Amino acid sequence: MNFGIEVDPSDILEGLKSSRDFEGKEDAGEPTWSYQRQKDSLELFNMDILICDNVDAIFAKYRPGTFLPALCHIFMDTNAPLEVLESAARAITYFLDVHVDSTARKVVDVPGAVAAFCKALVLFPISDDTDPDTARMSRDVAEQSVKVLELLCRREAKSVFEAEGLQCLLTFVTSNGSNVHKDTLQCSLSVASMLVGRLKLDHPALPSCVASLTCFLEHKDSVVVDHALESLGSLTEMLSRGGGDLTMLDASGLVRKLLGLLHVTPVDPQDLDQDMSQRSASVITLLVSLCRGSSELAAKLLEENVLVAVESVLEWVGDDKTALALMRLVDLVLTLVFRGLKAPHPRDPKFLGGGEEAAPGGRE
């Protein structure tokens, strides 16, 4: 069993806590600073935990309660070189990954630490017109930050949400979707879907989050689309329960884009994958929920030629779940046609709810 390299943890800790070393000359004009000591300490630390295959030995050697705050303070120094920030985030990821239950709170307890990981997603440039080395290091910092936020959300999702983690993640994906690795992109939307459920009717970020999630429905990565659907479903449920106006969800053309997802027909129905069936069922369920809760969205459903989408799904549907969801959609369309779209206000419990005055064929 390998217990790591011979290194004194107190020396490592002193190096991590050391402030920037003055490197320039006083008469040389602008002073320069060196992070070399922190960088060397981080390299030794990360090498030690990489080589050591005994978790208990690492935790005994590097007490999380002592080392995590020091690592967080390094990451919070936005003037530090990107490679230093990436190394610090990688070390924090290790602690969280090994035992998130006992370490997540220690990160949250450092004032400003969670916010620093959120802001790192939008603070450093990753675009193609950036210097290649800077873009690469910025990408590495962002990817480590996403990993940290994902792990924190398992135990401290509230803290991540309050640090504007949701907004930062959605902005990150919107701005850098084509410049980061596929796994990072998917992980970012996965974390966002964990946080969406914490939005409230009066949250100022709700409209921008809806706009971003609606945009993601057109993403070429099907996993991103699936996470967007999940998040939009959560928002629909939140608005419905809170008596909110569901039409706000259609500000960026949600109904039209959902129907567009149903127009996709597999080249060979024999090769239809299960993910596509699941996705189509989710799209149909979301459409039905939206239109049962809003007469305006119900009208838009018919205006967008829903029957074309239904016919498209009928060409390949074979699983029971999608077929049942499609039947509910057809039932909804028939109910709307019979009512002539003269439904009560969407908050009226009788709207598509089968009250005493419900039209024939109406269903709960």
C-alpha positions as CSV (number, residue, x, y, z in Angstrom):
1,M,0.0,0.0,0.0
2,N,1.3,3.4,-1.0
3,F,1.1,6.1,1.7
4,G,2.3,9.0,-0.5
5,I,5.5,10.9,-0.7
6,E,7.7,12.1,2.2
7,V,6.5,15.6,2.8
8,D,5.8,17.6,6.0
9,P,2.2,18.7,5.9
10,S,3.0,21.7,8.1
11,D,5.4,22.9,5.4
12,I,2.6,22.4,2.8
13,L,0.1,24.3,4.9
14,E,2.6,27.2,5.5
15,G,3.1,27.4,1.7
16,L,-0.6,27.4,1.0
17,K,-1.2,30.2,3.6
18,S,1.7,32.3,2.5
19,S,0.8,35.7,1.0
20,R,2.2,36.7,-2.3
21,D,5.9,37.1,-2.3
22,F,7.3,40.5,-3.5
23,E,9.4,39.8,-6.5
24,G,10.0,43.2,-8.2
25,K,12.3,46.0,-7.2
26,E,11.1,49.0,-5.4
27,D,12.6,51.4,-7.9
28,A,11.3,49.4,-10.9
29,G,8.0,51.1,-11.1
30,E,5.0,48.8,-10.8
31,P,5.7,46.0,-8.2
32,T,5.5,42.4,-9.3
33,W,4.4,39.5,-7.2
34,S,5.2,35.8,-7.2
35,Y,2.9,32.9,-6.4
36,Q,5.7,30.4,-6.8
37,R,5.6,29.2,-3.2
38,Q,1.8,28.5,-3.3
39,K,2.2,26.9,-6.7
40,D,5.0,24.6,-5.4
41,S,3.0,23.7,-2.3
42,L,-0.1,22.9,-4.4
43,E,1.9,20.7,-6.7
44,L,3.4,18.7,-3.8
45,F,-0.1,18.4,-2.2
46,N,-1.8,17.2,-5.4
47,M,1.1,14.8,-6.2
48,D,0.9,13.3,-2.7
49,I,-2.9,12.6,-2.8
50,L,-2.5,11.2,-6.3
51,I,0.2,8.8,-5.3
52,C,-1.3,7.8,-2.0
53,D,-4.0,5.0,-2.2
54,N,-5.0,5.2,1.4
55,V,-7.8,7.7,2.1
56,D,-7.5,7.5,5.8
57,A,-3.8,8.3,5.7
58,I,-4.4,11.4,3.5
59,F,-7.2,12.7,5.8
60,A,-5.0,12.1,8.8
61,K,-2.1,13.9,7.1
62,Y,-4.1,16.7,5.6
63,R,-6.9,17.5,8.0
64,P,-9.8,18.8,5.9
65,G,-10.8,21.3,8.6
66,T,-7.3,22.9,8.4
67,F,-6.5,22.5,4.7
68,L,-9.8,23.2,3.0
69,P,-10.1,26.8,4.3
70,A,-6.5,27.5,3.1
71,L,-7.3,26.1,-0.3
72,C,-10.5,28.1,-0.5
73,H,-8.7,31.3,0.2
74,I,-6.2,30.6,-2.5
75,F,-9.1,30.1,-5.0
76,M,-10.7,33.3,-3.9
77,D,-7.7,35.4,-4.9
78,T,-8.7,36.4,-8.4
79,N,-5.3,38.0,-9.0
80,A,-3.6,34.6,-8.7
81,P,-2.3,32.9,-11.9
82,L,-4.9,30.6,-13.5
83,E,-2.7,27.5,-12.9
84,V,-2.7,28.2,-9.2
85,L,-6.5,28.6,-9.1
86,E,-6.9,25.3,-11.1
87,S,-4.5,23.4,-8.7
88,A,-6.4,24.7,-5.7
89,A,-9.8,23.8,-7.1
90,R,-8.4,20.3,-8.0
91,A,-7.3,19.8,-4.4
92,I,-10.7,20.9,-3.1
93,T,-12.4,18.5,-5.5
94,Y,-10.4,15.7,-4.1
95,F,-11.6,16.3,-0.5
96,L,-15.2,16.7,-1.6
97,D,-15.1,13.6,-3.8
98,V,-13.7,11.4,-1.1
99,H,-16.2,12.3,1.6
100,V,-18.6,15.1,0.7
101,D,-20.7,14.6,3.8
102,S,-17.9,15.7,6.1
103,T,-16.2,18.3,3.8
104,A,-18.9,20.2,2.0
105,R,-19.8,22.2,5.1
106,K,-16.2,23.2,5.6
107,V,-16.1,24.8,2.2
108,V,-19.5,26.6,2.7
109,D,-18.3,27.9,6.1
110,V,-15.5,29.9,4.3
111,P,-17.1,33.3,3.6
112,G,-17.2,33.9,-0.2
113,A,-15.8,30.5,-1.2
114,V,-19.0,29.2,-2.9
115,A,-19.5,32.5,-4.7
116,A,-15.9,32.4,-5.9
117,F,-16.6,29.0,-7.6
118,C,-19.7,30.4,-9.2
119,K,-18.1,33.6,-10.4
120,A,-15.2,31.6,-11.9
121,L,-17.6,30.3,-14.5
122,V,-18.1,33.8,-15.9
123,L,-15.0,35.7,-14.9
124,F,-12.3,34.1,-17.0
125,P,-12.5,34.2,-20.9
126,I,-12.7,30.9,-22.8
127,S,-13.7,32.2,-26.2
128,D,-11.7,31.4,-29.4
129,D,-10.4,35.0,-29.8
130,T,-8.6,34.7,-26.4
131,D,-5.0,33.8,-26.1
132,P,-4.8,30.0,-26.5
133,D,-2.9,29.4,-23.3
134,T,-5.2,31.7,-21.3
135,A,-8.3,30.1,-22.8
136,R,-7.0,26.6,-22.0
137,M,-6.2,27.5,-18.4
138,S,-9.5,29.3,-18.0
139,R,-11.3,26.2,-19.3
140,D,-9.5,24.1,-16.8
141,V,-10.5,26.4,-13.9
142,A,-14.1,26.4,-15.1
143,E,-14.2,22.6,-15.4
144,Q,-12.8,22.2,-11.9
145,S,-15.3,24.8,-10.6
146,V,-18.2,22.9,-12.1
147,K,-17.0,19.7,-10.4
148,V,-16.8,21.5,-7.1
149,L,-20.3,22.9,-7.5
150,E,-21.7,19.5,-8.5
151,L,-20.3,17.9,-5.3
152,L,-21.4,20.8,-3.1
153,C,-24.9,20.5,-4.4
154,R,-25.2,17.0,-3.0
155,R,-25.2,18.4,0.5
156,E,-25.3,22.2,0.3
157,A,-27.5,23.1,-2.7
158,K,-29.0,26.0,-0.8
159,S,-25.7,27.7,-0.4
160,V,-24.8,27.2,-4.1
161,F,-28.2,28.7,-5.1
162,E,-27.9,31.7,-2.8
163,A,-24.4,32.4,-4.3
164,E,-26.2,32.7,-7.7
165,G,-24.9,29.4,-8.9
166,L,-27.9,28.8,-11.2
167,Q,-27.4,32.0,-13.0
168,C,-23.7,31.5,-13.4
169,L,-24.1,28.0,-14.7
170,L,-26.6,28.9,-17.3
171,T,-24.5,31.9,-18.4
172,F,-21.5,29.7,-18.6
173,V,-23.3,27.1,-20.9
174,T,-24.8,29.9,-23.0
175,S,-21.5,31.7,-23.5
176,N,-19.1,28.7,-23.8
177,G,-21.2,25.8,-25.0
178,S,-18.9,25.2,-27.9
179,N,-15.7,25.8,-26.1
180,V,-15.8,23.3,-23.3
181,H,-15.7,19.5,-23.1
182,K,-19.0,17.6,-23.5
183,D,-18.8,16.2,-20.0
184,T,-18.5,19.7,-18.5
185,L,-21.4,20.9,-20.5
186,Q,-23.6,18.1,-19.4
187,C,-22.5,18.3,-15.8
188,S,-23.2,22.1,-15.8
189,L,-26.8,21.5,-16.9
190,S,-27.2,18.6,-14.4
191,V,-26.2,20.9,-11.6
192,A,-28.5,23.6,-12.9
193,S,-31.4,21.2,-12.9
194,M,-30.7,20.5,-9.2
195,L,-31.0,24.2,-8.4
196,V,-34.0,25.2,-10.6
197,G,-36.4,23.8,-8.1
198,R,-35.3,26.5,-5.6
199,L,-36.6,29.3,-7.8
200,K,-39.7,31.1,-6.6
201,L,-42.3,33.1,-8.4
202,D,-40.8,36.5,-7.4
203,H,-37.1,35.6,-8.1
204,P,-35.6,38.3,-10.3
205,A,-33.6,35.7,-12.3
206,L,-36.6,33.6,-13.3
207,P,-37.2,35.2,-16.7
208,S,-33.5,34.9,-17.7
209,C,-33.4,31.3,-16.5
210,V,-36.5,30.5,-18.6
211,A,-34.9,32.1,-21.7
212,S,-31.7,30.1,-21.3
213,L,-33.4,26.8,-20.7
214,T,-35.7,27.4,-23.7
215,C,-32.7,28.1,-25.9
216,F,-31.0,24.9,-24.7
217,L,-33.9,22.9,-26.3
218,E,-32.2,23.5,-29.6
219,H,-28.8,22.3,-28.5
220,K,-27.2,19.5,-30.5
221,D,-26.3,17.5,-27.4
222,S,-29.4,15.4,-26.4
223,V,-28.3,15.3,-22.8
224,V,-28.4,19.1,-22.6
225,V,-31.9,19.0,-24.1
226,D,-32.9,16.4,-21.5
227,H,-31.7,18.5,-18.6
228,A,-33.4,21.6,-20.0
229,L,-36.7,19.6,-20.3
230,E,-36.3,18.5,-16.7
231,S,-35.7,22.0,-15.5
232,L,-38.6,23.5,-17.5
233,G,-40.9,20.8,-16.0
234,S,-39.9,21.8,-12.5
235,L,-40.6,25.5,-13.3
236,T,-44.0,24.5,-14.8
237,E,-44.9,22.7,-11.6
238,M,-43.7,25.5,-9.4
239,L,-45.7,28.1,-11.3
240,S,-48.8,25.9,-11.4
241,R,-48.7,25.2,-7.6
242,G,-48.0,28.9,-6.8
243,G,-50.8,30.2,-9.1
244,G,-48.2,31.9,-11.4
245,D,-48.7,32.9,-15.0
246,L,-47.5,30.0,-17.2
247,T,-47.4,32.2,-20.2
248,M,-44.1,33.6,-19.0
249,L,-42.5,30.3,-19.8
250,D,-43.4,30.9,-23.5
251,A,-41.6,34.3,-23.7
252,S,-38.9,32.7,-25.9
253,G,-41.2,30.4,-27.9
254,L,-41.3,27.4,-25.6
255,V,-44.5,25.8,-27.1
256,R,-43.1,26.1,-30.6
257,K,-39.7,24.6,-29.7
258,L,-41.3,21.7,-27.8
259,L,-43.4,20.9,-30.9
260,G,-40.2,21.1,-33.0
261,L,-38.7,18.4,-30.8
262,L,-41.6,16.1,-31.8
263,H,-41.0,16.7,-35.5
264,V,-37.7,14.7,-35.4
265,T,-38.3,11.3,-37.0
266,P,-35.6,8.6,-36.8
267,V,-34.1,7.5,-40.1
268,D,-34.9,3.9,-39.3
269,P,-37.6,3.3,-36.7
270,Q,-36.0,-0.1,-36.0
271,D,-33.0,1.7,-34.6
272,L,-35.0,4.0,-32.4
273,D,-33.2,4.5,-29.1
274,Q,-34.8,4.5,-25.7
275,D,-33.6,8.0,-25.0
276,M,-35.6,9.5,-27.9
277,S,-38.7,7.7,-26.7
278,Q,-38.2,9.0,-23.1
279,R,-37.5,12.5,-24.4
280,S,-40.6,12.6,-26.6
281,A,-42.8,11.4,-23.7
282,S,-41.3,14.2,-21.5
283,V,-42.0,16.8,-24.2
284,I,-45.6,15.7,-24.6
285,T,-46.1,15.6,-20.8
286,L,-44.7,19.2,-20.5
287,L,-46.9,20.4,-23.4
288,V,-50.0,19.0,-21.8
289,S,-49.1,20.5,-18.4
290,L,-48.6,23.9,-19.9
291,C,-51.8,23.9,-21.9
292,R,-54.0,22.5,-19.1
293,G,-52.8,25.5,-17.0
294,S,-53.1,28.3,-19.5
295,S,-55.8,29.0,-22.1
296,E,-53.3,31.3,-23.9
297,L,-50.8,28.5,-24.3
298,A,-53.6,26.1,-25.3
299,A,-54.5,28.5,-28.1
300,K,-50.9,28.7,-29.2
301,L,-50.7,24.9,-29.3
302,L,-53.3,24.8,-31.9
303,E,-51.9,27.8,-33.8
304,E,-48.6,26.0,-34.1
305,N,-50.2,23.1,-35.9
306,V,-49.9,20.4,-33.2
307,L,-51.4,17.7,-35.5
308,V,-48.3,17.7,-37.6
309,A,-46.2,16.9,-34.5
310,V,-48.7,14.2,-33.5
311,E,-48.5,12.6,-37.0
312,S,-44.7,12.7,-36.8
313,V,-44.6,10.8,-33.5
314,L,-47.2,8.3,-34.8
315,E,-44.8,7.3,-37.5
316,W,-42.3,5.7,-35.1
317,V,-43.9,5.4,-31.6
318,G,-43.7,1.9,-30.2
319,D,-43.3,2.1,-26.5
320,D,-46.3,2.3,-24.1
321,K,-45.2,5.4,-22.2
322,T,-44.9,7.6,-25.3
323,A,-48.1,6.2,-26.7
324,L,-50.0,7.0,-23.6
325,A,-48.5,10.5,-23.4
326,L,-49.5,11.0,-27.0
327,M,-53.1,9.9,-26.3
328,R,-53.3,12.5,-23.5
329,L,-52.1,15.2,-25.9
330,V,-54.7,14.2,-28.5
331,D,-57.4,14.1,-25.8
332,L,-56.4,17.7,-24.9
333,V,-56.5,18.9,-28.5
334,L,-60.0,17.4,-28.9
335,T,-61.2,19.0,-25.7
336,L,-59.9,22.4,-26.9
337,V,-61.6,22.0,-30.3
338,F,-64.9,21.1,-28.7
339,R,-64.7,24.1,-26.4
340,G,-63.8,26.4,-29.2
341,L,-61.0,27.8,-27.1
342,K,-63.5,29.6,-24.9
343,A,-62.1,28.3,-21.7
344,P,-62.3,30.1,-18.3
345,H,-59.3,31.8,-16.8
346,P,-56.4,29.3,-16.4
347,R,-56.5,29.6,-12.7
348,D,-60.2,28.6,-12.7
349,P,-60.3,25.0,-11.4
350,K,-62.8,24.2,-14.1
351,F,-60.4,25.0,-16.9
352,L,-59.8,21.6,-18.6
353,G,-60.5,20.1,-15.2
354,G,-63.8,18.4,-15.8
355,G,-66.1,20.6,-13.6
356,E,-69.8,20.5,-13.8
357,E,-69.9,22.6,-16.9
358,A,-67.1,20.8,-18.6
359,A,-67.8,20.0,-22.3
360,P,-68.4,16.4,-23.3
361,G,-65.2,14.5,-23.7
362,G,-63.4,16.7,-21.1
363,R,-61.1,14.8,-18.8
364,E,-59.2,15.4,-15.6
